[in-house]
């Protein structure tokens, strides 16, 4: 490597130590140790800092997100929109250079990777999306989709279970354009990895079906470059490049656990800089480095121009495909017709079945809707029979088999959404949202429109017992910012929930029943407002009954009882609290007038989220503990989730 490249790497390292020291917070060790391999990769990647979001770019995801200054220093010297002032404001309020890279802060940050391992799993999703999009759009030498996906991970990522889940699936799928660089510095917060991590990582990944390449020293940039070329040459297997490094290389804290998550300290930085002959002021990149990067920029511009020219020819040769590709990238939806709302009023259907009908209709109309289940397709009813399976033999398939890997499923779906152009959905039982919640949380943080189909949504699960009956999960999800939780009562409400979800920059959770439910008179497009008056009384209501999902039928029956007793009762269906809370105050007052304080809500789950609607004077009929193993009907009777209990609660408020 030329001396100017060494100077560029040293500049990156100094930006990292200076920024972390100024912030008095951060993780210098990996940022210093990984700088040579990261710089070498970025020199060879297909990207253009002047066009950071162009379709043909390679993707780079820093899975070891705590080493964020590595990414910011890379972005700064390569010419992405990260100024020196941004570097100086590392980890400060309102800064673009947050403690962990955040999607949307700076063009070029491909994902919010925060918790370790998820960045790797999202890279798997991006690599899968690339293969699918390539199969759908590439024609006759026009490789409009043909990028590599790179991720840089550390020992912490390698220990997280989500990496094992995602790596196993990536090997099964033969995602040959996925390349992971593993910074193996053998240090974590508590000390040497020998304390808790002694496995042979290379053999583990070989068993997954990966190509494994070893680099003896992260300082040997020529060896790193050869490893990257070797990885790119294997199109049939994902590649893991294991790079042995020293944490905080060259500093007085080299090899020390204290360099993982704490600034080096002024004295150590001074010693470090003197050892390298670095005599520049803090926060300085030598002018010759900037000049060198300007020369490299010409190569990046040439890559962009070549791709742009190819796209113009592609547009002329395949105008329809080009138009469709652009529509996918822009997130355009086709016109959704009234046939989506058609359900047989006489049919009793589980809302998971209504969901299957909606997914079938939507996948016919939205060609970039793709997804599957964590081995529960026959139960979640998410397998689309009209389409083929996504596999290493057929990347054009739209049915995705995630295997029993809920966490990886969510993270991979995030990666597919981040790649651009696709609308992913994934599915499991609602109770197993506990397994994938960290991925769903990142969906919400990044504003990704991933649809989580969560069936078997209450004690209505029945005989599988309390381990499979969700109780607290819905409250947890409703407490998650920028997450829309939909629990429809019948087919038309299910349609409303799906249609409403498609326009949101947020994840959607479809909480769907296992048991059959009737089609309810009065449901329909009003459900797209989140909550609405399903049945009203004459004059001013004495009582408001509220419910979602399967318990809407329950409160309607309770209302019949109350009306016979002379209690004027309004019934409100609340399929999505988040949508309802977004409605104008006038509408919310119309549905839930403050003057009517007698309110009862019913839900066959924990019910905590209902307090904001029932107030201190109201009553919530819900589960107070875990469920039990028995047929669903017996469970609703045992736990008092029925019309009689709701009616008695309402009567108690009339006294």
HELIX and SHEET records of a PDB file:
HELIX    1   1 UNK A    3  UNK A   23  1                                  21    
HELIX    2   2 UNK A   28  UNK A   33  1                                   6    
HELIX    3   3 UNK A   35  UNK A   44  1                                  10    
HELIX    4   4 UNK A   49  UNK A   51  5                                   3    
HELIX    5   5 UNK A   65  UNK A   67  5                                   3    
HELIX    6   6 UNK A   68  UNK A   78  1                                  11    
HELIX    7   7 UNK A   84  UNK A   88  1                                   5    
HELIX    8   8 UNK A  118  UNK A  137  1                                  20    
HELIX    9   9 UNK A  155  UNK A  159  1                                   5    
HELIX   10  10 UNK A  161  UNK A  173  1                                  13    
HELIX   11  11 UNK A  193  UNK A  195  5                                   3    
HELIX   12  12 UNK A  201  UNK A  208  1                                   8    
HELIX   13  13 UNK A  221  UNK A  233  1                                  13    
HELIX   14  14 UNK A  258  UNK A  261  1                                   4    
HELIX   15  15 UNK A  266  UNK A  275  1                                  10    
HELIX   16  16 UNK A  287  UNK A  317  1                                  31    
HELIX   17  17 UNK A  319  UNK A  330  1                                  12    
HELIX   18  18 UNK A  338  UNK A  341  5                                   4    
HELIX   19  19 UNK A  351  UNK A  365  1                                  15    
HELIX   20  20 UNK A  377  UNK A  380  1                                   4    
HELIX   21  21 UNK A  406  UNK A  419  1                                  14    
HELIX   22  22 UNK A  430  UNK A  432  5                                   3    
HELIX   23  23 UNK A  433  UNK A  446  1                                  14    
HELIX   24  24 UNK A  459  UNK A  461  5                                   3    
HELIX   25  25 UNK A  466  UNK A  468  5                                   3    
HELIX   26  26 UNK A  473  UNK A  478  1                                   6    
HELIX   27  27 UNK A  491  UNK A  501  1                                  11    
HELIX   28  28 UNK A  525  UNK A  529  5                                   5    
HELIX   29  29 UNK A  551  UNK A  564  1                                  14    
HELIX   30  30 UNK A  577  UNK A  582  1                                   6    
HELIX   31  31 UNK A  585  UNK A  591  1                                   7    
HELIX   32  32 UNK A  608  UNK A  610  5                                   3    
HELIX   33  33 UNK A  611  UNK A  614  1                                   4    
HELIX   34  34 UNK A  632  UNK A  638  1                                   7    
HELIX   35  35 UNK A  643  UNK A  653  1                                  11    
SHEET    1   A 5 UNK A  59  UNK A  62  0                                        
SHEET    2   A 5 UNK A 149  UNK A 154  1                                        
SHEET    3   A 5 UNK A 178  UNK A 184  1                                        
SHEET    4   A 5 UNK A 239  UNK A 244  1                                        
SHEET    5   A 5 UNK A 211  UNK A 215  1                                        
SHEET    1   B 2 UNK A 187  UNK A 188  0                                        
SHEET    2   B 2 UNK A 191  UNK A 192 -1                                        
SHEET    1   C 6 UNK A 399  UNK A 401  0                                        
SHEET    2   C 6 UNK A 369  UNK A 373  1                                        
SHEET    3   C 6 UNK A 423  UNK A 429  1                                        
SHEET    4   C 6 UNK A 451  UNK A 455  1                                        
SHEET    5   C 6 UNK A 507  UNK A 512  1                                        
SHEET    6   C 6 UNK A 483  UNK A 486  1                                        
SHEET    1   D 5 UNK A 532  UNK A 535  0                                        
SHEET    2   D 5 UNK A 569  UNK A 573 -1                                        
SHEET    3   D 5 UNK A 543  UNK A 547  1                                        
SHEET    4   D 5 UNK A 599  UNK A 602  1                                        
SHEET    5   D 5 UNK A 619  UNK A 621  1                                        
END                                                                             
